[in-house]
Every structure is written in C-alpha cells, then in structure tokens.
Amino acid sequence: MRDNPSGSRARGVRSAGIKNPARNADLSRMPKVDKIIAELDRLQESGAPFEDLLKAAVQGLHELDDRFHWTGIYELFPDNVLRLGPFIGAPTDHVFIGVGRGVCGTAVAERRNINVPDVRLESNYLACSTETRSELVILIRRGEKIYAQVDIDSHQVAAFDESSVTSVQRVADWLATLYASRERLGRTP
C-alpha cells in the first residue's frame, strides 16, 4: 500500500508527454493545475490503470508548489478507516487512520476540507514529521459520497493559500469523477 510514485515507473509516466512537441508548447502556457488535469485526461484516455492515475495525480500535486513536502492520498474504506495509497515524501507510520482521528479522520467525520495553518496548535494532530508545520486535507467526493482525500503537509506555517487550495480541489474533483466511474463498474478501494 505504501507506494512512492517518485520511483522509475512514475518517471516513465511523466515522460510520456514529451512525444508531441506541439502539444507540449500548448501546455507550457497553461496554469500548472490545468497541466495536471490535462495529463490525467491524457493518461485516462490512453487506458492507464486506476493506480497509475492516482500516482500521476499525487506526482502532479506534489510538484505544484515547492511548499508541498509530503503529498498523498488516503482512501476511505467501508470499515471507516482511511488507508494510505500513493504518496511522495518521508514514510509515515500513519498508514491506517480511523474516521475522527487526526486532521485526516476529522475531515471525513465532519465531511469538510481542513486547512491547518499551524499543526502545533492543533490538539487532534497526528504527527507524521517533526518538521511539519501546516496541513491541508481536501476530500475526494461526489455529493455526499466520500471516496478518499488528498493530504498535503508543509514545513512552512500557513503554506496553503487560497490559490493552492483551489488547485488541489480541482484535482480532487477530477479524482472524484474517476472514483465514481470506478464505483459504477462495481469496484471499491
């Protein structure tokens, strides 16, 4: 379950976009988040497996901002436990998080995104790293259905401004559509 998309397989996925120089010229003028979504669309259209799409999303999000030091997806399972999926950053002991525990579990329990400017002031924070100063949790959801969440940690206090939150939300919304289509096919996390 602890998969790091920065390995050789992820590099192969990223380099796949280099084949069409005209397409890359168009991408160079796009905002970063639009490039992430365009690459996810391209990968999906090419028939990339679900896990590869998740890895590509994590990779793209992690590269979105230099302040993002740990980026991952936790999937929500029917037993109300979040399980760590693909991530980039230091390994964590928190591969399973119960709903209601820590910032990630609280986001699901309260059915809302959470932006913590300073985790040292958060009583419910599960410390993954002594260097983490802020955390952003964006739910991957369709209506009331929560599939997973994007969790991003930063070593900087108040690292997540409105622009970065909006960008992460756009990728989470794209992933929600992916999870919903997978659910329609009878597959669960």
C-alpha positions in Angstrom: 0.0 0.0 0.0 2.9 2.3 0.7 3.8 3.2 -2.9 6.0 6.1 -3.8 5.2 7.5 -7.2 8.6 9.2 -7.5 10.1 5.8 -8.5 11.1 4.8 -12.0 7.6 3.9 -13.0 6.2 7.3 -12.3 9.1 8.9 -14.2 8.1 6.8 -17.2 4.5 8.1 -16.9 5.6 11.7 -16.8 8.0 11.5 -19.7 5.3 10.0 -21.9 4.0 13.6 -22.7 7.2 14.6 -24.4 6.3 12.8 -27.7 4.2 15.6 -29.1 6.2 19.0 -29.2 3.2 21.0 -30.4 1.0 19.7 -27.6 3.8 20.5 -25.1 4.0 24.1 -26.4 0.3 24.5 -25.7 0.8 23.0 -22.2 3.6 25.4 -21.4 1.2 28.3 -21.5 -1.4 26.6 -19.2 -1.6 27.2 -15.4 0.1 24.3 -13.5 -3.2 22.8 -12.3 -4.5 22.8 -15.9 -1.4 20.8 -16.9 -2.0 18.3 -14.2 -5.6 17.7 -15.3 -4.6 17.6 -19.0 -2.0 14.9 -18.2 -4.6 13.0 -16.1 -7.1 13.2 -19.0 -4.4 12.0 -21.4 -3.4 9.1 -19.2 -7.0 8.1 -18.7 -7.7 8.2 -22.5 -4.7 6.0 -23.1 -6.2 3.4 -20.8 -3.8 3.8 -17.8 -4.7 1.7 -14.8 -6.5 3.3 -11.9 -3.5 3.2 -9.6 -1.3 4.9 -12.2 -3.8 7.7 -12.4 -3.7 8.1 -8.6 0.1 8.1 -8.7 0.2 10.7 -11.5 -2.2 12.9 -9.5 0.0 12.7 -6.4 3.1 13.5 -8.5 1.4 16.5 -10.2 0.1 17.9 -6.9 3.5 17.4 -5.2 5.2 19.4 -7.9 2.5 22.1 -7.9 4.2 24.1 -5.1 7.7 24.0 -3.5 6.0 24.3 -0.1 4.4 20.8 -0.5 6.7 18.5 1.3 4.5 15.4 1.7 1.6 14.6 -0.6 -0.6 11.5 -0.6 -4.0 10.0 -1.0 -5.8 8.2 1.8 -8.7 6.1 0.6 -11.8 5.6 2.7 -12.9 2.0 3.2 -16.3 0.7 4.3 -14.9 0.0 7.8 -14.5 3.8 8.3 -10.7 3.5 8.1 -8.6 5.7 5.8 -5.8 3.7 4.2 -2.7 5.3 2.7 -2.4 5.0 -1.1 0.3 6.5 -3.3 2.4 9.3 -1.6 5.5 11.3 -2.1 7.6 12.3 0.9 9.0 10.6 4.0 7.5 7.3 5.1 4.8 7.6 7.7 3.6 5.3 10.5 0.0 6.5 9.8 -0.9 4.1 7.0 -4.3 3.5 8.7 -6.3 6.3 10.3 -9.7 5.9 11.8 -12.5 8.3 11.0 -12.5 11.0 13.6 -8.7 10.7 14.4 -6.3 13.4 13.5 -6.8 16.0 10.9 -7.4 13.4 8.1 -10.0 11.5 10.1 -11.7 14.6 11.3 -12.1 15.9 7.8 -14.1 12.8 6.9 -16.1 12.8 10.2 -17.1 16.4 9.7 -17.4 16.0 5.9 -15.3 19.0 5.2 -11.9 20.1 3.9 -9.5 21.3 6.5 -6.6 23.7 6.2 -4.5 23.9 9.4 -2.1 26.9 9.3 0.0 25.6 12.2 -0.3 22.0 13.3 1.5 22.8 16.6 -1.7 24.5 17.7 -4.0 21.6 16.7 -5.0 19.3 19.5 -6.1 16.5 17.2 -2.9 16.4 15.0 -1.2 13.1 14.3 2.4 14.0 14.0 3.9 12.4 10.8 7.1 14.5 10.9 8.5 16.9 13.5 9.2 19.3 10.6 5.5 19.6 9.5 4.0 23.0 10.3 0.8 23.1 8.2 -1.5 20.5 6.7 -4.2 20.6 4.0 -6.8 17.9 3.6 -9.2 18.0 0.6 -11.9 15.4 0.3 -12.3 13.5 -2.9 -16.1 13.3 -3.0 -19.1 13.3 -5.3 -22.1 14.8 -3.5 -22.3 13.2 0.0 -20.1 10.2 -1.1 -16.5 10.5 0.2 -14.1 8.2 -1.7 -10.8 9.4 -0.4 -8.8 12.5 0.4 -5.7 14.4 -0.7 -3.4 15.1 2.3 -0.5 17.6 1.9 1.9 18.6 4.6 4.3 21.5 4.6 7.3 22.5 6.7 6.1 26.1 6.4 3.5 27.7 8.6 0.4 28.8 6.7 1.6 27.2 3.5 -1.8 26.7 1.9 -3.2 29.9 0.4 -6.5 30.3 -1.4 -4.9 29.6 -4.8 -3.2 26.4 -3.7 -6.4 25.2 -2.0 -8.4 25.9 -5.2 -5.8 24.0 -7.3 -5.8 20.9 -5.1 -9.6 21.0 -5.0 -9.7 20.9 -8.8 -7.6 17.8 -8.9 -9.6 16.2 -6.1 -12.8 16.9 -8.2 -11.2 15.2 -11.2 -10.3 12.2 -9.0 -13.9 12.1 -7.6 -15.1 11.6 -11.1 -12.6 8.8 -11.6 -13.7 7.1 -8.3 -17.4 7.5 -9.2 -16.9 5.8 -12.6 -14.9 3.0 -10.9 -17.8 2.6 -8.4 -20.3 2.3 -11.3 -18.2 -0.6 -12.5 -18.6 -2.3 -9.1 -15.1 -1.7 -7.9 -14.3 -0.3 -4.5 -11.0 0.9 -3.0 
